[in-house]
Amino acid sequence: MNNPFYAVVDSDFSAVNQLIINSLSSHVPLVEEISSYLIDAGGKRMRPLLVLLAARACGYKQSQHINLATVIEFLHTAMLLHDDVVDDSALRRGRTTANAAWGNPASVLVGDFLHSRAFEMMVEIKNMRVMEILSHATNTIAEGEVQQLSNVRNPEITEASYIEIITRKTAMLFEAAAHSGAVLAKATIAQQDALQAYGLHLGLAFQLIDDVLDYQGNTEDLGKNVGDDLAEGKTTLPLIIAMRNGTEQQAQFIRQAILNGGVENLDEVASIVNATGGLKYTTDLATQEIKKANDCLNHLPDSIYKSAMLTLAKFSISRRF
């Protein structure tokens, strides 16, 4: 993690990593084994990073942001565990998924453990507004998961519906991370609202680029299999645009690929998505979301943390993983 947006909160990040380790203790060895396996895999940890940057950008000087960032990471990891079970995924962050290694029952139950541990730690923060934000976020994310599941292998999903799903499923935790960090720091209402919106737009852009990388990334960089969304029958924005802009033959090919699932026709689907402007449209939309995110930061005083958040936004649309 050599990026400058990590460097400005380096000591905070080290404290978060240590608290993560300390908080995974359990009387049940399998719980610790699977939890540690997941946390050791690392990942970008963008959501806890957002907590740290938002709190510091609002002048926070105390230490509860470390607890809050850890809560966010546990919530996110629990959701990933459950996601991988639902999607029957085999690779996550470049490693075998927990469900592939230990089975679905253990993965679901350890996900429950991490979720409940997060709420234990949330109570310890003793901030009712933070609890309100995070409990609402987890409920909304669960709705988004169900909404996405109900649209698997549905080639008729609209762009508006898709944006609604990723707002709930992905952007909500980004939003909650930045928002709760500002609330913890007792920022002004204007600053809290601005950081809430920053997180939302950043999260949307992040997911949109994920959708692009599913067709033009590579497994080694991504840490997951290219074409996973198509294999699972998920109708992402590049596919929606390809069906909208393509010939009837191209649109029918994409529809059939969504209905069938699998990656047998991944190369041809990727070619159609690129030729019909699906990747460009999605990237352009992500770029618009990042502009909105950066505009939100005008409400914050200049600082190294604000600069880091601007850099983070730029990274989110230029990344290859």
KADA-V511507 format. One record per residue. N is the residue number from 1. RES is the residue in one letter. BURIAL is I if it has 24 or more other C-alpha atoms within 12 Angstrom, else O. D_CENTER is the distance of its C-alpha to the mean C-alpha in Angstrom with 1 decimal. Layout:
# KADA-V511507
n=[N,N]
res=[RES,RES]
burial=[BURIAL,BURIAL]
d_center=[D_CENTER,D_CENTER]
This chain:
# KADA-V511507
n=[1,2,3,4,5,6,7,8,9,10,11,12,13,14,15,16,17,18,19,20,21,22,23,24,25,26,27,28,29,30,31,32,33,34,35,36,37,38,39,40,41,42,43,44,45,46,47,48,49,50,51,52,53,54,55,56,57,58,59,60,61,62,63,64,65,66,67,68,69,70,71,72,73,74,75,76,77,78,79,80,81,82,83,84,85,86,87,88,89,90,91,92,93,94,95,96,97,98,99,100,101,102,103,104,105,106,107,108,109,110,111,112,113,114,115,116,117,118,119,120,121,122,123,124,125,126,127,128,129,130,131,132,133,134,135,136,137,138,139,140,141,142,143,144,145,146,147,148,149,150,151,152,153,154,155,156,157,158,159,160,161,162,163,164,165,166,167,168,169,170,171,172,173,174,175,176,177,178,179,180,181,182,183,184,185,186,187,188,189,190,191,192,193,194,195,196,197,198,199,200,201,202,203,204,205,206,207,208,209,210,211,212,213,214,215,216,217,218,219,220,221,222,223,224,225,226,227,228,229,230,231,232,233,234,235,236,237,238,239,240,241,242,243,244,245,246,247,248,249,250,251,252,253,254,255,256,257,258,259,260,261,262,263,264,265,266,267,268,269,270,271,272,273,274,275,276,277,278,279,280,281,282,283,284,285,286,287,288,289,290,291,292,293,294,295,296,297,298,299,300,301,302,303,304,305,306,307,308,309,310,311,312,313,314,315,316,317,318,319,320,321]
res=[M,N,N,P,F,Y,A,V,V,D,S,D,F,S,A,V,N,Q,L,I,I,N,S,L,S,S,H,V,P,L,V,E,E,I,S,S,Y,L,I,D,A,G,G,K,R,M,R,P,L,L,V,L,L,A,A,R,A,C,G,Y,K,Q,S,Q,H,I,N,L,A,T,V,I,E,F,L,H,T,A,M,L,L,H,D,D,V,V,D,D,S,A,L,R,R,G,R,T,T,A,N,A,A,W,G,N,P,A,S,V,L,V,G,D,F,L,H,S,R,A,F,E,M,M,V,E,I,K,N,M,R,V,M,E,I,L,S,H,A,T,N,T,I,A,E,G,E,V,Q,Q,L,S,N,V,R,N,P,E,I,T,E,A,S,Y,I,E,I,I,T,R,K,T,A,M,L,F,E,A,A,A,H,S,G,A,V,L,A,K,A,T,I,A,Q,Q,D,A,L,Q,A,Y,G,L,H,L,G,L,A,F,Q,L,I,D,D,V,L,D,Y,Q,G,N,T,E,D,L,G,K,N,V,G,D,D,L,A,E,G,K,T,T,L,P,L,I,I,A,M,R,N,G,T,E,Q,Q,A,Q,F,I,R,Q,A,I,L,N,G,G,V,E,N,L,D,E,V,A,S,I,V,N,A,T,G,G,L,K,Y,T,T,D,L,A,T,Q,E,I,K,K,A,N,D,C,L,N,H,L,P,D,S,I,Y,K,S,A,M,L,T,L,A,K,F,S,I,S,R,R,F]
burial=[O,O,O,O,I,I,O,I,I,O,O,I,I,O,I,I,I,O,I,I,O,O,I,I,O,O,O,O,O,O,I,I,O,I,I,I,I,I,I,O,O,O,I,I,I,I,I,I,I,I,I,I,I,I,I,I,I,I,I,O,O,O,I,I,I,I,I,I,I,I,I,I,I,I,I,I,I,I,I,I,I,I,I,I,I,O,I,I,I,I,I,I,I,O,I,I,I,I,I,O,I,O,O,I,O,I,I,I,I,I,I,I,I,I,I,I,I,I,I,O,I,I,O,O,I,O,O,O,O,I,I,O,I,I,I,O,I,I,O,I,I,I,O,I,I,O,I,I,O,O,I,I,I,I,I,I,I,O,I,O,O,I,I,I,I,I,I,I,I,I,I,I,I,I,I,I,I,I,I,I,I,I,I,I,I,I,I,O,O,O,I,I,I,I,I,I,I,I,I,I,I,I,I,I,I,I,I,I,I,I,I,I,I,I,I,I,I,O,O,O,O,I,I,I,I,I,I,I,I,I,I,I,I,I,I,I,I,I,I,I,I,I,I,I,I,I,O,O,O,I,I,O,I,I,I,I,I,I,O,O,I,O,I,O,O,I,O,O,I,I,O,I,I,I,O,I,I,I,I,I,I,I,I,O,I,I,I,O,I,I,I,I,I,I,O,I,I,I,I,I,O,O,O,O,I,I,I,I,I,I,I,I,I,I,I,I,I,O,I,O,I]
d_center=[17.3,20.0,18.3,20.0,17.1,17.0,20.9,21.6,20.0,21.1,23.3,20.7,18.2,21.1,21.8,18.3,18.6,22.1,21.2,18.6,21.5,24.0,22.0,21.7,25.4,26.7,30.1,28.8,28.4,26.1,23.5,23.7,23.8,20.6,18.7,20.0,19.2,15.5,15.4,17.8,15.5,13.7,10.7,9.7,9.0,7.8,7.4,11.0,12.1,11.6,13.8,16.3,16.7,16.9,19.5,21.4,21.5,23.1,25.7,24.6,27.0,26.6,24.5,22.6,19.4,19.3,19.3,16.7,14.3,15.2,14.7,11.1,10.6,12.7,11.1,7.7,10.1,12.2,9.8,9.3,13.1,13.8,11.7,13.7,16.8,16.4,15.7,18.3,16.2,18.3,16.2,13.0,12.8,16.3,17.8,19.1,16.8,18.3,19.4,21.2,22.8,23.7,23.5,21.7,23.6,22.9,19.1,19.0,21.2,19.5,16.3,18.6,20.0,16.8,16.0,19.6,19.8,17.0,19.2,22.3,21.0,19.9,23.5,24.8,23.3,25.8,24.2,24.4,22.4,19.4,19.8,20.1,16.8,14.8,16.9,16.5,12.7,12.8,15.4,13.8,10.7,13.5,15.3,12.6,12.5,16.3,16.5,14.7,16.9,19.9,19.4,19.2,22.0,22.6,23.5,24.7,21.4,21.5,19.4,19.4,18.3,15.4,14.2,14.8,12.7,9.4,10.4,10.7,8.1,4.8,6.8,8.7,7.1,6.9,10.4,11.5,11.0,13.0,15.3,16.2,16.9,19.3,20.9,21.5,23.2,25.3,24.6,26.5,25.3,24.9,22.7,20.6,20.3,19.5,16.7,15.2,15.5,14.2,10.9,10.9,12.1,9.9,6.7,9.0,10.2,7.2,6.9,10.6,11.1,9.3,11.9,14.6,14.1,14.5,18.0,19.0,17.2,18.7,18.0,19.0,16.6,13.5,14.3,14.2,16.8,17.1,17.6,15.7,14.8,18.4,19.6,18.0,19.5,16.4,17.6,15.2,16.4,18.3,20.2,21.0,22.4,24.3,26.0,26.8,28.3,29.7,33.2,33.9,34.0,30.6,29.0,30.7,29.6,25.9,26.6,28.2,25.5,23.0,25.6,26.5,23.1,23.4,23.4,27.1,27.0,23.8,25.9,27.7,24.7,23.1,26.4,26.7,23.3,24.2,27.7,27.0,24.6,21.4,19.5,21.2,20.6,16.8,16.9,19.2,17.2,14.2,17.0,18.3,15.1,15.2,18.8,18.2,15.8,18.5,21.2,19.8,20.5,24.2,24.5,24.0,26.8,26.8,25.6,24.0,20.8,20.8,21.6,18.7,16.3,18.1,17.7,14.0,13.8,16.2,14.5,11.2,13.7,16.1,14.1,15.1,12.5]
